[in-house]
């Protein structure tokens, strides 16, 4: 099972440092996400699906 993190942890991550605005907008506070979840959410947004 993939490790899950809160939005705040992704905002502090160097891995997503260039996507902080997207993370802040697309993820919900107090909800857990895996890296795979976040990558999928960002990809869908960038493709205009959301």
C-alpha positions as CSV (number, residue, x, y, z in Angstrom):
1,X,0.0,0.0,0.0
2,X,1.3,3.4,-0.9
3,X,2.2,5.8,1.8
4,X,-0.2,8.8,2.1
5,X,0.5,12.4,3.0
6,X,-1.5,15.5,3.7
7,X,-1.7,18.5,1.4
8,X,0.6,20.5,3.7
9,X,3.3,17.8,3.4
10,X,3.2,18.0,-0.4
11,X,3.4,21.8,-0.3
12,X,6.7,21.4,1.7
13,X,8.1,18.7,-0.6
14,X,11.0,19.5,-2.9
15,X,9.4,17.0,-5.4
16,X,6.5,19.3,-6.0
17,X,8.2,22.7,-5.4
18,X,7.3,23.9,-8.9
19,X,3.6,22.8,-8.5
20,X,2.8,24.5,-5.2
21,X,0.0,26.6,-6.7
22,X,-1.6,23.5,-8.2
23,X,-1.2,21.5,-5.0
24,X,-2.7,24.3,-3.0
25,X,-5.7,24.6,-5.3
26,X,-6.5,21.0,-6.2
27,X,-5.9,19.2,-2.9
28,X,-8.2,19.3,0.0
29,X,-7.0,20.2,3.5
30,X,-7.0,17.3,6.0
31,X,-7.3,14.6,3.3
32,X,-4.6,12.0,2.7
33,X,-3.1,11.4,-0.8
34,X,-0.5,9.1,-2.2
35,X,2.1,10.5,-4.7
36,X,0.3,8.6,-7.4
37,X,-3.0,10.3,-6.4
38,X,-1.5,13.7,-6.6
39,X,0.2,13.0,-10.0
40,X,-3.1,11.8,-11.4
41,X,-5.0,14.8,-10.1
42,X,-2.4,17.2,-11.6
43,X,-2.3,15.3,-14.9
44,X,-6.1,15.5,-15.2
45,X,-6.1,19.2,-14.4
46,X,-3.4,19.9,-17.0
47,X,-5.4,17.9,-19.6
48,X,-8.5,20.0,-18.8
49,X,-10.5,17.1,-17.5
50,X,-11.4,18.7,-14.1
